[in-house]
């Protein structure tokens, strides 16, 4: 029997994510930030009146272009302990 995929593996297999996953990608818990970014032009797919999905590679590219940021989170320097 195949073990259940972790949330990260599931997102890697299926690049479409919901608001919570996009907020987590940005290191946030609230989906309100995602809604504000959608209004600012973040690429998304509207599948119904309340259902929205995001193509994670497109979202990453959009965030990089909009904020000119390539790394989110802590950067480990070579030789640092």
Number of C-alpha atoms within 10 A of each C-alpha: 3 4 5 8 10 9 10 10 10 13 16 12 10 11 13 19 17 17 20 15 21 23 17 12 14 15 11 14 14 13 16 13 15 19 13 11 13 12 10 10 10 18 19 18 11 11 9 7 6 6 10 14 17 19 17 21 11 15 16 18 15 15 17 14 11 12 8 10 11 11 8 10 8 6 7 8 7 6 5 5 5
